[in-house]
Amino acid sequence: MGFCVMISGVSMGLMFLCVSGFWVLPTEGAGRESFLRNSSFSSRPSSVNVGALFTYDSFIGRAAKPAFMVAIEDVNADQNILRGTKLNIVFHDSNCSGFVGTMGALQVMENKVVAAIGPQSSGIAHLISHVANELHVPLLSFAATDPTLSSLQYSYFLRSTQNDYFQMNAIADFVSYCRWREVVAIFVDDEYGRNGISVLGDALAKKRAKISYKAAFRPGADKSSLHDLLVSANLMESRIFVVHVNPDSGLNVFSVAKSLGMMESGYVWIATDWLLTAWDSGLDPKTMDLLQGVVAFRHYTPESNEKRRFKARWKSLRTKETSGGDDDGFNSYAMYAYDTVWLVARALDVFFSQGNRVTFSTDPNLRKTNGTNIKFSALSVFNEGERFLQVIHDMNYTGLTGPIQFDPEKNRINPAYDVININSRGPHRVGYWSNHTGFSVEPPETFYSKPPNTSVEHQRLNEIIWPGGVTKPPRGWVFPDNGEPLKIGVPNRVSYKNYASEEKNQLGVKGYCIDIFEAAVELLPYPVPRTYILYGDGKRNPSYDNLVNEVASNNFDVAVGDITIVTNRTKFVDFTQPFMESGLVVPSFGFLNTGLMKSSVDLLGVKSSPFSGLASQQCSSLTVRTPLQTGTYKTSSIRVFYILVFSGENTVSTLGRFVLLIWLFVVLIINSSYTASLTSILTVQQLTSRIEGMDSLITSSEPIGVQDGTFAYKYLVNELNIAPSRIIPLKNEEDYLSALQLGPRGGGVAAIVDELPYIKALLSNSNCEFRTVGQEFTRTGWGFAFQRDSPLAVDMSTAILQLSEEGKLEKIRKKWLTYSHECSVQIADTENYQLSVQSFWGLFLICGIVWFIALTLFCWKVFWQCQGLRPEEESDEVRVSEEASSSRSGRSLRAGSFKDLIKVVDKREVEIKEMLQQKSSKKLKGSQSSAETP
């Protein structure tokens, strides 16, 4: 909408709205001559008039009129403002008419206006903004909150109140704070209502929420129209209602909602600042019963001494201005009106102090309209209007409503709102919202010195009492009361029908997935009317991607079945908590030759006895001979080697027996392990398939089988870059078995890529004839697919978790997925389990320690025996030493000592004991003869 001027006539698009305007203009005695009489830039006019155009009989008008009066009085009483220039005021009642308000504004414009304050209506502000642009007159509004008025189109528009853009973001944050996803918007269908709700929709989208239904009504709608509107809104599933209407007629919405039972428990009502504007202006106490549990937002104005003094003056102001009427009527717009007058006065003072003057000129575009009865030629252009607008924009001071300063987008800085909850005791503040910190229970100005922080963990509000007197936040939605059940799409499978398939029962379907969905629905605290619809022709498995797209396209409300949760599907739908783990495996299947095991064992000389029994028999036939047995030291070394290898001679010494015991244990373990390892290697290497895992599958050129309809095909092509020509869709288990038996050379496949649950079923149904090779290379799960942002998906996820915790998921699995043969899915990679020396390092370490201890004890024992036998052979050694030359005496002695040691080692244990006994007898006889000689 706009105001248009045409050469051959006048055409004005007008809208009958509640309007208010406030104009600053020179007095008649201070016309152009008075402004130009002095060429000095420092000259000021003797007085200026202030014209006020607004609806007297409105919540905002009743608060604005006394505020204007006291503001003019205070400005003229302050000698530091305007410095001799008097500010006068002229009122005009628009009587809630857009036409009257617009015509009144044009009449005021004829008196060379330098600034305009108003109007209170966003609709009329759109019209007057075009006039302000044409005449270069700054337009300041203390009540028009439509966000679109801040657009670049209205370059001369500036609002001294808050922009509804921030209020709608506050409401979106509140919806997100309470974890709701959908709201119903109830609004008046004008610029104020439509544009505000449009911004709300954008703000909710950023929070992954949305407006599910827009209930618009015309300005001035009666209760009958509102009744029909709310009945339609109540059929929607969302129970979150956002009301954005005018304060003079908005209470009718709650009156009708009360009569329809929509103010009970389970409902949520959120009102914009209009509600508390009406409340603060004075409402009938009976009205409080209509608003129990409502959450409303109100412009936040920080507490200050000036604000308290102004509110203290309000009672006398209202008594004086309303001719004995009630003393109510104060609201935040009274303070915004007061601050706007001071803003213009301070800006004029700065404007004049900078040496500027006020001059006007005729608009050449309006000269050609002199033929009409309306004298548009009387309207003049404010030559210094752009400069004065910049002065206003640059103002920075503190008023009743807080710091008055504008950002580059012409909005007040530090926007903030009170969050009010209306209960049985009246309005109660539960917190604050600001674009600096989000929700808090402390005043916003306490955080301005800190960095902005709107993170989720820092959001906080006090307890809220919701409709019905409950303190727990309502769920916010119900199933729509429009008679339509939940439409559930079920894949009509032709294979693995135990997961989901058609059945002639009450539901029309059966299967593992169906039972889980039904069990989860039973746990929900509300009824869910539902109907199952088969998807697919029953001749081949349907495409699961297409099924998910049907949900995203609103053809189904939910898809139930063995639906894999993959990334590209989550972009269009919301999945529940997975109820089964899954993932792709690369089952390179091959037949196991049943004769291989026998032949492999025969190669080792084993017929039918177990491996461990064979090792025992071999070890029991061996004999062991220790180094302490008879023979020379050369033959003894040979015997030691023979013992270590064959362990086949009898053992006499205790140390030898101990060493032999440990060695027999080591030989037993090595023999058994080697036999088992060799048998396994010779068996596994005879697998018919050469596919060993994912890497060999990608590098080969052999065909690959996939289950028809699943996501495996796209994964192999898009993620692994496998040629589509190599991939063969298979319909059922019969096709699986046939393709594997034929092999790649016989027209079949070399491997099959499928999800783990299907592979387990295939292995069992084939009597464990096949095995898989390679590891599971994707980790996914199965879930139920709901429409984007569906609140039912969250409740169903909670129910699935409860089923898991109670063990019911396992019971359902055993009912449908119990197989006659439990097969091992994974074949171990032989290379990872081949035996080597490192495999037995522990055994060798123990054996080495035992040998070392035994050798140490043996050496000590031999040394002790050698010392005991030396005196007996000393005479012979002396004779040998006397016959040798002196140069050879040392070497002969050393050689003799070593030979003696070897002789002792080479003697049998029995011989050594006899020699020691003889020596002891000789010593005894010698001692007796010595005793007799004296």
Residue pairs with C-beta under 8 A, 6 or more apart in sequence:
1 13
1 15
1 123
1 126
1 127
1 191
2 13
2 126
2 127
2 130
3 12
3 13
3 102
3 127
3 128
3 130
3 131
4 11
4 12
4 13
4 130
5 11
5 365
5 366
5 369
5 376
7 368
7 369
9 372
10 369
10 372
10 374
10 376
12 102
12 127
13 127
14 98
14 99
14 102
14 127
15 98
15 123
15 124
15 127
15 190
16 96
16 97
16 98
16 99
17 96
17 97
17 98
17 101
17 121
17 123
17 124
17 190
17 219
18 55
18 58
18 94
18 96
18 120
18 121
18 246
18 248
19 53
19 54
19 55
19 94
19 96
19 97
19 98
19 101
19 102
19 118
19 119
19 120
19 121
19 123
19 124
20 52
20 53
20 54
20 55
20 60
20 61
20 64
20 94
20 101
20 118
20 119
20 120
20 121
20 143
21 51
21 52
21 53
21 54
21 92
21 94
21 101
21 104
21 105
21 108
21 116
21 117
21 118
21 119
21 124
21 128
22 50
22 51
22 52
22 53
22 54
22 68
22 116
22 117
22 118
22 140
22 142
22 337
22 340
22 341
23 49
23 50
23 51
23 52
23 53
23 105
23 108
23 109
23 113
23 115
23 116
23 117
23 118
24 48
24 49
24 50
24 51
24 87
24 113
24 114
24 115
24 116
24 117
24 344
24 348
25 48
25 49
25 50
25 51
25 108
25 111
25 112
25 113
25 114
26 34
26 35
26 45
26 47
26 48
26 49
26 111
26 112
26 114
26 358
27 46
27 47
27 48
27 49
27 88
28 111
29 46
29 47
30 45
30 46
30 47
30 48
31 112
32 112
32 359
32 360
34 45
34 46
35 45
35 357
35 358
35 359
36 357
36 359
37 43
41 355
41 356
41 357
42 352
42 355
43 357
44 82
44 83
44 84
44 85
44 352
45 85
45 358
46 84
46 85
46 86
47 85
47 86
47 87
47 88
48 85
48 86
48 87
48 88
48 114
48 348
49 87
49 88
49 89
49 90
49 111
50 68
50 72
50 87
50 88
50 89
50 90
50 117
50 341
51 89
51 90
51 91
51 92
51 108
51 111
51 113
52 64
52 65
52 68
52 89
52 90
52 91
52 92
52 117
52 118
53 92
53 94
53 101
53 104
53 105
53 108
53 118
53 119
54 60
54 61
54 64
54 65
54 93
54 94
54 118
54 119
54 120
55 61
55 93
55 94
55 95
55 96
55 120
56 62
56 65
56 93
56 95
57 96
58 96
58 120
58 247
58 248
59 247
59 248
59 277
59 278
59 281
59 329
59 331
60 120
60 143
60 247
60 277
60 331
60 333
61 120
62 281
62 322
62 329
63 281
63 329
63 330
63 331
63 333
63 334
63 337
64 120
64 142
64 143
64 333
64 334
64 337
65 91
65 321
66 314
66 317
66 318
66 320
66 321
66 329
66 334
67 317
67 334
67 335
67 337
67 338
67 341
68 89
68 337
68 338
68 341
69 89
69 317
69 321
70 310
70 313
70 317
70 338
71 337
71 338
71 341
71 342
72 87
72 88
72 89
72 341
74 342
75 81
75 82
75 87
75 341
75 342
75 345
76 82
76 86
76 87
81 345
81 346
81 349
82 345
82 348
82 349
82 352
83 349
83 352
85 348
85 352
87 345
92 104
92 108
94 100
94 101
94 104
94 119
98 121
98 123
98 124
98 127
101 119
101 121
101 124
102 124
102 127
102 128
105 116
105 119
105 128
105 131
106 131
106 374
106 379
108 116
109 131
109 135
109 137
109 379
110 375
110 378
110 379
112 360
112 380
112 382
113 135
113 137
113 382
114 137
114 348
114 358
114 382
114 385
114 388
115 137
115 138
115 140
115 344
115 347
115 348
115 388
115 392
116 128
116 132
116 137
116 138
116 139
116 140
117 140
117 141
117 142
117 337
117 340
117 341
117 344
118 125
118 139
118 140
118 141
118 142
118 143
118 144
119 125
119 128
119 141
119 143
119 144
120 141
120 142
120 143
120 144
120 333
121 143
121 144
121 192
122 144
122 145
122 146
122 149
122 190
122 191
122 192
122 195
123 190
123 191
123 192
125 139
125 141
125 144
125 146
125 149
125 157
126 146
126 148
126 149
126 154
126 191
128 139
129 139
129 149
129 153
129 154
129 156
129 157
131 137
132 138
132 139
132 154
132 156
132 157
133 154
133 155
133 156
134 363
134 365
134 381
135 363
135 379
135 380
135 381
135 382
135 385
136 156
136 381
136 382
136 383
136 385
136 386
137 156
137 382
137 385
138 156
138 158
138 385
138 388
138 389
138 392
139 154
139 156
139 157
139 158
140 158
140 159
140 160
140 340
140 343
140 344
140 392
141 149
141 157
141 158
141 159
141 160
141 161
142 159
142 160
142 161
142 333
142 336
142 337
142 339
142 340
143 161
143 333
143 336
143 337
144 159
144 161
144 192
145 159
145 161
145 162
145 163
145 164
145 167
145 192
145 196
145 273
146 164
146 191
146 192
146 195
146 196
147 163
147 164
147 165
147 168
147 195
147 196
147 199
148 191
148 195
149 157
149 159
150 157
150 159
150 163
150 165
150 409
150 410
150 411
156 385
156 389
157 410
158 389
158 392
158 393
158 406
158 410
159 410
159 411
159 412
160 336
160 339
160 340
160 343
160 404
160 412
161 299
161 333
161 336
161 401
161 412
162 299
162 411
162 412
162 415
162 417
163 411
163 412
163 415
164 195
164 196
164 199
164 272
165 199
165 411
166 411
166 415
166 417
166 435
167 196
167 272
167 273
167 297
167 417
168 196
168 197
168 199
168 200
168 203
169 199
169 203
169 435
170 297
170 417
170 419
170 433
171 200
171 203
171 242
171 270
171 272
171 297
172 200
172 203
172 204
172 206
172 207
172 209
173 207
173 433
173 438
173 439
173 454
173 459
174 270
174 295
174 419
174 433
174 439
175 183
175 204
175 207
175 209
175 240
175 270
176 207
176 209
177 439
177 459
177 461
178 268
178 473
178 476
179 473
180 209
180 240
180 268
180 476
180 477
180 791
181 208
181 209
181 210
181 476
181 477
181 789
181 790
181 791
182 209
182 210
182 211
182 212
182 237
182 238
182 240
182 476
182 477
182 789
182 791
183 204
183 209
183 210
183 211
183 212
183 238
183 240
183 241
183 242
183 270
184 211
184 212
184 213
184 214
184 215
184 233
184 236
184 238
184 240
184 241
184 242
185 197
185 200
185 201
185 211
185 213
185 214
185 215
185 241
185 242
185 244
186 215
186 217
186 229
186 230
186 233
186 241
186 242
186 243
186 244
186 245
186 253
187 193
187 194
187 196
187 197
187 214
187 215
187 216
187 217
187 243
187 244
187 245
188 216
188 217
188 218
188 219
188 244
188 245
188 246
188 249
189 216
189 217
189 218
189 219
190 219
192 244
192 246
193 216
193 244
193 245
194 216
196 244
196 272
197 211
197 214
197 242
197 244
200 211
200 242
200 244
201 210
201 211
204 210
204 211
208 789
209 789
210 789
212 236
212 237
212 238
213 232
213 233
213 236
213 238
215 229
215 230
215 232
215 233
217 225
217 226
217 229
218 225
219 246
219 249
220 249
221 229
221 249
221 252
223 252
223 255
223 256
226 252
226 253
226 256
227 256
227 259
227 260
230 253
230 256
230 257
230 260
230 262
231 260
233 241
234 260
234 262
234 481
235 480
235 481
235 482
236 480
237 477
237 478
237 479
237 480
237 791
238 476
238 477
239 266
239 267
239 268
239 474
239 475
239 476
239 477
239 478
240 268
240 270
240 476
240 477
241 257
241 262
241 267
241 268
241 269
241 270
242 270
242 271
242 272
243 250
243 253
243 254
243 269
243 270
243 271
243 272
243 275
244 271
244 272
244 274
245 253
245 274
246 274
247 274
247 275
247 277
247 278
247 281
248 278
250 271
250 274
250 275
250 278
251 278
251 283
251 287
251 290
254 263
254 269
254 290
254 291
254 294
255 290
257 263
257 269
258 289
258 290
263 269
263 290
263 292
263 293
263 467
264 467
264 468
265 466
265 467
265 468
265 469
265 470
265 474
266 467
266 468
266 474
266 475
266 478
267 293
267 466
267 467
267 468
267 474
268 295
268 466
268 467
268 474
268 476
269 293
269 294
269 295
269 467
270 294
270 295
270 296
270 297
271 294
271 295
271 296
271 297
272 296
272 297
273 296
273 297
273 298
273 299
273 332
273 417
275 291
275 294
275 296
276 296
276 297
276 298
276 331
276 418
276 420
276 427
277 298
277 331
277 332
277 333
279 296
279 422
279 427
280 298
280 330
280 331
280 332
281 328
281 329
281 330
281 331
282 326
282 328
282 329
288 422
288 424
288 426
291 422
292 422
292 423
292 424
292 465
292 467
292 469
293 421
293 422
293 423
293 465
293 466
293 467
293 468
293 469
294 421
294 422
294 467
295 419
295 420
295 421
295 422
295 430
295 464
296 420
296 422
296 427
297 417
297 418
297 419
297 420
297 433
298 332
298 417
298 418
298 420
299 332
299 336
299 401
299 416
299 417
299 418
300 416
300 417
300 418
300 432
300 434
300 444
301 307
301 332
301 335
301 400
301 401
301 402
302 402
302 443
302 444
302 445
303 443
304 398
304 400
306 399
306 400
307 335
307 400
310 335
310 338
310 400
311 330
314 330
314 334
315 327
318 325
318 326
318 327
318 328
318 329
318 330
319 325
319 327
322 329
332 401
335 399
335 400
335 401
336 401
338 399
338 400
339 399
339 400
339 401
339 404
342 399
343 392
343 395
343 399
343 404
344 392
346 395
346 397
347 388
347 391
347 392
347 395
348 388
350 391
350 395
351 384
351 387
351 388
351 391
354 391
356 384
356 387
356 388
357 384
358 382
358 384
359 383
359 384
360 380
360 381
360 382
360 383
361 380
361 381
361 383
362 377
362 380
362 381
363 379
363 380
363 381
366 376
366 377
366 379
367 377
369 376
369 377
370 376
370 377
382 388
393 406
393 410
395 404
395 405
395 406
396 403
396 404
396 405
397 403
397 404
398 404
402 414
402 445
403 413
403 414
404 412
405 412
405 413
406 412
406 413
407 413
414 434
414 435
414 436
414 444
414 445
414 448
415 434
415 435
416 432
416 433
416 434
416 435
416 436
416 444
417 432
417 433
417 434
418 429
418 432
419 429
419 430
419 431
419 432
419 433
419 439
419 461
420 427
420 428
420 429
420 430
421 427
421 428
421 429
421 430
421 464
421 465
422 428
423 465
430 441
430 461
430 462
430 463
430 464
431 439
431 440
431 441
431 460
431 461
431 462
432 439
432 440
432 441
432 442
432 443
432 444
433 439
433 440
434 440
434 444
434 447
435 452
435 454
436 444
436 447
436 448
436 452
436 454
437 444
437 447
437 452
437 453
437 454
437 458
438 453
438 454
438 458
438 459
439 459
439 460
439 461
440 447
440 458
440 459
440 460
441 460
441 461
441 462
447 453
463 471
464 471
464 473
465 471
466 472
466 473
466 474
475 791
475 795
476 791
477 791
478 526
479 486
479 526
479 527
479 528
479 529
485 529
485 530
485 531
486 528
486 529
486 530
486 531
486 557
486 558
486 792
487 530
487 531
487 533
487 555
487 556
487 557
487 558
488 517
488 530
488 531
488 532
488 533
488 556
488 557
488 558
488 559
488 560
489 533
489 535
489 547
489 550
489 551
489 555
489 556
489 558
489 559
489 560
490 500
490 509
490 514
490 532
490 533
490 534
490 535
490 559
490 560
490 561
491 500
491 534
491 535
491 536
491 541
491 542
491 544
491 547
491 559
491 561
491 562
491 563
491 709
492 501
492 502
492 534
492 535
492 536
492 537
492 538
492 542
493 499
493 500
493 501
493 536
493 541
493 542
493 561
494 538
494 539
494 540
494 541
494 731
494 732
495 541
495 707
495 731
495 732
495 733
496 562
496 733
496 758
496 761
497 511
498 511
498 512
498 761
498 816
498 817
499 511
499 512
499 513
499 561
499 562
499 757
499 816
500 509
500 510
500 511
500 512
500 513
500 514
500 560
500 561
500 562
501 509
501 510
501 511
502 508
502 509
502 510
502 534
502 538
503 509
503 510
507 514
507 518
507 532
508 532
508 534
509 532
509 534
511 561
511 816
512 562
512 812
512 813
512 815
512 816
512 817
513 560
513 561
513 562
513 579
513 782
514 532
514 560
515 812
515 815
515 816
516 579
516 800
516 803
516 809
516 812
517 560
517 784
519 799
519 803
519 808
519 812
520 796
520 799
520 800
520 803
521 528
521 530
521 796
521 799
523 799
523 802
523 803
524 795
524 796
524 799
528 792
532 560
533 556
535 542
535 547
535 550
535 556
535 559
536 542
540 708
540 709
540 731
541 707
541 708
541 709
541 710
541 731
542 709
543 709
544 561
544 563
544 564
544 709
544 710
544 711
545 569
545 711
545 714
547 556
547 559
547 561
547 563
547 785
548 559
548 563
548 569
548 572
548 573
548 785
549 572
550 556
550 559
551 557
551 558
551 559
551 572
551 573
551 785
551 786
551 787
552 572
552 573
552 787
552 788
554 787
557 786
557 787
557 790
558 784
558 785
558 786
558 787
558 790
558 792
559 573
559 784
559 785
560 784
562 580
562 757
562 782
563 569
563 575
563 782
563 783
563 784
563 785
564 582
564 710
564 711
564 755
564 780
564 781
564 782
565 575
565 578
565 780
565 781
565 782
565 783
566 711
566 715
566 780
569 575
569 785
572 788
573 785
573 786
573 787
573 788
574 785
574 786
574 787
574 788
574 789
574 790
574 793
575 783
575 784
575 785
575 786
575 793
576 783
576 784
576 786
576 793
576 796
576 797
576 800
577 783
577 796
577 797
577 798
577 800
577 801
578 780
578 781
578 782
578 783
579 781
579 782
579 783
579 784
579 800
579 803
579 804
579 809
580 757
580 781
580 782
580 813
581 756
581 779
581 780
581 781
582 755
582 756
582 757
582 780
582 781
582 782
583 755
583 756
583 776
583 777
583 778
583 779
583 780
584 712
584 715
584 753
584 754
584 755
584 756
584 776
584 777
584 778
584 780
585 753
585 754
585 755
585 756
585 759
585 772
585 774
585 775
585 776
585 777
585 825
586 691
586 693
586 694
586 697
586 751
586 753
586 772
586 773
586 774
586 777
587 751
587 752
587 753
587 754
587 759
587 770
587 772
587 773
587 774
588 689
588 691
588 692
588 693
588 696
588 697
588 750
588 751
588 772
588 773
588 774
589 689
589 740
589 751
589 752
589 770
589 771
589 772
590 687
590 688
590 689
590 770
590 771
591 687
591 688
591 741
591 769
591 770
592 683
592 686
592 687
592 769
592 771
593 686
596 682
596 683
596 686
597 679
597 683
600 678
600 679
600 682
600 683
601 607
601 679
603 678
603 682
604 614
604 675
604 678
604 679
605 614
606 614
606 675
609 617
611 672
611 675
611 676
611 679
612 672
614 672
614 675
615 668
615 671
615 672
615 675
616 668
618 671
619 647
619 664
619 667
619 668
619 671
622 646
622 647
622 648
622 664
623 646
623 647
623 648
623 649
623 650
624 643
624 647
624 648
624 649
624 650
624 651
624 656
624 660
624 663
625 639
625 642
625 643
625 648
625 649
625 650
625 651
626 639
626 640
626 643
626 649
626 651
626 652
626 653
626 655
626 656
626 659
626 660
627 636
627 637
627 639
627 640
627 656
628 652
628 653
628 656
628 858
628 908
628 909
629 636
629 639
629 649
629 652
629 908
630 908
631 639
631 906
632 906
633 902
633 905
633 906
636 905
636 906
639 649
642 648
642 649
643 649
643 660
644 663
647 660
647 663
647 664
647 667
651 657
651 660
652 909
653 909
655 854
655 857
655 858
656 854
658 850
658 854
659 850
659 851
659 854
662 846
662 847
662 850
662 851
663 847
665 843
666 840
666 843
666 844
666 847
669 840
669 843
670 840
670 843
673 835
673 839
673 840
674 835
677 833
677 834
677 835
680 830
680 833
681 830
681 834
684 827
684 830
685 830
687 773
688 743
689 743
689 750
689 751
689 773
690 696
690 700
690 750
691 697
691 700
691 702
691 750
691 751
691 773
691 774
692 773
692 774
692 829
693 773
693 774
693 775
693 829
694 774
694 775
694 777
697 704
697 750
697 751
697 753
697 774
698 720
698 721
698 722
700 750
701 726
702 726
702 744
702 749
702 750
702 751
703 726
703 727
703 728
703 744
703 748
703 749
703 750
704 716
704 722
704 726
704 727
704 728
704 749
704 750
704 751
704 752
704 753
705 727
705 728
705 729
705 730
705 735
705 736
705 739
705 740
705 748
705 749
705 751
705 752
705 753
706 712
706 713
706 716
706 727
706 728
706 729
706 730
706 752
706 753
706 754
707 729
707 730
707 754
707 755
707 758
708 729
708 730
708 731
710 754
710 755
712 753
712 754
712 755
713 727
713 729
715 778
716 722
716 727
716 753
717 723
717 724
717 727
728 739
728 749
730 736
730 739
730 752
733 761
733 762
733 765
736 752
736 762
737 766
738 748
739 748
739 749
739 752
740 748
740 749
740 752
740 770
741 748
742 748
742 749
743 749
743 750
744 750
754 762
755 780
756 776
756 825
757 782
757 817
759 772
759 825
760 817
760 819
760 823
760 825
761 817
761 819
762 770
763 770
763 771
763 772
763 821
763 823
763 825
764 819
764 820
764 821
764 822
764 823
765 819
767 821
768 821
768 823
768 824
771 823
771 824
771 825
771 826
771 827
772 825
772 826
772 827
773 827
773 829
775 826
784 793
784 796
786 792
786 793
786 796
800 809
803 809
837 844
862 901
862 904
862 905
865 904
865 912
865 916
866 900
866 901
866 904
868 916
868 919
869 900
869 904
869 912
869 915
869 916
869 919
870 900
871 919
872 915
872 919
872 922
873 900
877 893
877 896
880 892
880 896
881 889
881 892
881 893
884 892
904 912
907 915
